[in-house]
Amino acid sequence: MKAVVCKKYGPPDVLELREVQKPIPGDKEILIKVHAATVTRGDVILRKLHPLLAVLLSVFGVKKMKIPGVEFAGDVEEIGKDVTQFKVGDKVFGTTTGLRFGANAEYVCVPEKSKQGVLGLMPANATYAEAAALPVGGMTALYILENADLQAGDKVLVYGASGSVGTFAVQIAKQVYDAAITGICSTRNLELVRSIGADQVIDYTEQDIHEDGITYDVVFDAVGKLTASEAKTLLSENGSFLTVKKPTRETLENLSALKSLFEAGKLKPVIDRSFLLEEIVEAHRYVETGRKRGNVVVPVTERGGL
Ligand SMILES: NC(=O)c1ccc[n+]([C@@H]2O[C@H](COP(=O)([O-])OP(=O)(O)OC[C@H]3O[C@@H](n4cnc5c(N)ncnc54)[C@H](OP(=O)(O)O)[C@@H]3O)[C@@H](O)[C@H]2O)c1
């Protein structure tokens, strides 16, 4: 099969599209024909990991990633003899978190029950590209927001509202919690952030967000650029500061919540650009700029296209 291989840690051109052996599922594993995958900020971080950090992580059992690509959507092609919850032909989506062989490939093999990653049936009305773009940003935003004790009408500031986590945070805070959202982004993203449900938008290139003196019940830093002391000046008396810098967990409950929200028309991943497997180096270069809008998709087959 064709797969992107990460030869060593380093810049985008350490990635190479190669012919590698198609994986064979073990008894508790599922082989998936990938139709669409993505390139996330996490993929970029893992690809350029400092070698010393990689050594440190290996002490804790984290092995070097061989094939990148955490998110995927595709069809179950084969199942191991002990698999009970999926069958051949199921349309599935999920993540390869914690595994060495990711989804920037024609096939990916995942355990039915993973220690860190998740696998579920795709939303019935989603394309493969949409389903692939849901899990990481969507579960991150859900996990962080569910720890905030949000009430209807609460004022929520989403800082970095145009990125993957940011676009999901705006939609979830609005649709699930009925909060009043202010999104912060640059000029070119104002319309996008408004279109996904922000009640107010602030252009951080034109306005100092601290100058109007408005305070919020929740400040959600979705790009990891606000310090706690900066956030404090934006918070009301008992307000909470939420940030993507804190670790989160992927859960089957949250994957299933994303499926339900998508099926109910309450959540849609923002898809910025798509790159073929052959264009993986360019895709990583683009995501590494830190300027993508929502998510970047990798269609692996024609059916995985936008
Ligand atoms: N904790 C977790 O489990 C977890 C999970 C996923 C991601 N993350 C982390 O969360 C962060 C965001 O990930 P992501 O994939 O959502 O990012 P992303 O999509 O790459 O974010 C890009 C967006 O950020 C905006 N942006 C860049 N600088 C900004 C600034 N100074 N102020 C406001 N907006 C700015 C850009 O808009 P403009 O071009 O308009 O500025 C762009 O739309 C990353 O650090 C990632 O590692 C954490």
PDBQT file of the ligand as one rigid body, heavy atoms in Angstrom, charges set to zero:
ROOT
HETATM    1  N1  LIG A 401      -4.665  19.791  24.682  1.00  0.00    +0.000 N 
HETATM    2  C1  LIG A 401      -4.929  19.007  23.648  1.00  0.00    +0.000 C 
HETATM    3  O1  LIG A 401      -5.313  17.850  23.774  1.00  0.00    +0.000 OA
HETATM    4  C2  LIG A 401      -4.806  19.582  22.260  1.00  0.00    +0.000 A 
HETATM    5  C3  LIG A 401      -5.461  18.957  21.198  1.00  0.00    +0.000 A 
HETATM    6  C4  LIG A 401      -5.399  19.542  19.951  1.00  0.00    +0.000 A 
HETATM    7  C5  LIG A 401      -4.644  20.708  19.795  1.00  0.00    +0.000 A 
HETATM    8  N2  LIG A 401      -3.961  21.229  20.834  1.00  0.00    +0.000 N 
HETATM    9  C6  LIG A 401      -3.153  22.449  20.710  1.00  0.00    +0.000 C 
HETATM   10  O2  LIG A 401      -4.064  23.495  20.486  1.00  0.00    +0.000 OA
HETATM   11  C7  LIG A 401      -3.452  24.497  19.714  1.00  0.00    +0.000 C 
HETATM   12  C8  LIG A 401      -4.378  24.848  18.573  1.00  0.00    +0.000 C 
HETATM   13  O3  LIG A 401      -4.497  23.751  17.687  1.00  0.00    +0.000 OA
HETATM   14  P1  LIG A 401      -5.332  23.941  16.369  1.00  0.00    +0.000 P 
HETATM   15  O4  LIG A 401      -5.118  22.758  15.515  1.00  0.00    +0.000 OA
HETATM   16  O5  LIG A 401      -6.704  24.348  16.717  1.00  0.00    +0.000 OA
HETATM   17  O6  LIG A 401      -4.550  25.195  15.756  1.00  0.00    +0.000 OA
HETATM   18  P2  LIG A 401      -4.580  25.730  14.302  1.00  0.00    +0.000 P 
HETATM   19  O7  LIG A 401      -5.802  25.258  13.608  1.00  0.00    +0.000 OA
HETATM   20  O8  LIG A 401      -3.284  25.483  13.647  1.00  0.00    +0.000 OA
HETATM   21  O9  LIG A 401      -4.689  27.308  14.590  1.00  0.00    +0.000 OA
HETATM   22  C9  LIG A 401      -4.532  28.155  13.523  1.00  0.00    +0.000 C 
HETATM   23  C10 LIG A 401      -5.407  29.371  13.733  1.00  0.00    +0.000 C 
HETATM   24  O10 LIG A 401      -4.912  30.110  14.848  1.00  0.00    +0.000 OA
HETATM   25  C11 LIG A 401      -5.089  31.490  14.556  1.00  0.00    +0.000 C 
HETATM   26  N3  LIG A 401      -4.067  32.266  15.254  1.00  0.00    +0.000 N 
HETATM   27  C12 LIG A 401      -2.738  32.167  15.105  1.00  0.00    +0.000 A 
HETATM   28  N4  LIG A 401      -2.124  33.054  15.925  1.00  0.00    +0.000 NA
HETATM   29  C13 LIG A 401      -3.101  33.716  16.598  1.00  0.00    +0.000 A 
HETATM   30  C14 LIG A 401      -3.102  34.733  17.592  1.00  0.00    +0.000 A 
HETATM   31  N5  LIG A 401      -1.988  35.263  18.065  1.00  0.00    +0.000 N 
HETATM   32  N6  LIG A 401      -4.288  35.144  18.059  1.00  0.00    +0.000 NA
HETATM   33  C15 LIG A 401      -5.446  34.625  17.598  1.00  0.00    +0.000 A 
HETATM   34  N7  LIG A 401      -5.497  33.658  16.654  1.00  0.00    +0.000 NA
HETATM   35  C16 LIG A 401      -4.341  33.209  16.167  1.00  0.00    +0.000 A 
HETATM   36  C17 LIG A 401      -4.904  31.578  13.054  1.00  0.00    +0.000 C 
HETATM   37  O11 LIG A 401      -5.696  32.623  12.573  1.00  0.00    +0.000 OA
HETATM   38  P3  LIG A 401      -5.017  33.951  12.001  1.00  0.00    +0.000 P 
HETATM   39  O12 LIG A 401      -4.170  33.526  10.840  1.00  0.00    +0.000 OA
HETATM   40  O13 LIG A 401      -6.199  34.747  11.630  1.00  0.00    +0.000 OA
HETATM   41  O14 LIG A 401      -4.231  34.519  13.115  1.00  0.00    +0.000 OA
HETATM   42  C18 LIG A 401      -5.408  30.250  12.523  1.00  0.00    +0.000 C 
HETATM   43  O15 LIG A 401      -6.725  30.300  12.016  1.00  0.00    +0.000 OA
HETATM   44  C19 LIG A 401      -2.099  23.934  19.260  1.00  0.00    +0.000 C 
HETATM   45  O16 LIG A 401      -1.116  24.470  20.116  1.00  0.00    +0.000 OA
HETATM   46  C20 LIG A 401      -2.248  22.464  19.473  1.00  0.00    +0.000 C 
HETATM   47  O17 LIG A 401      -1.020  21.826  19.732  1.00  0.00    +0.000 OA
HETATM   48  C21 LIG A 401      -4.055  20.709  22.065  1.00  0.00    +0.000 A 
ENDROOT
TORSDOF 0
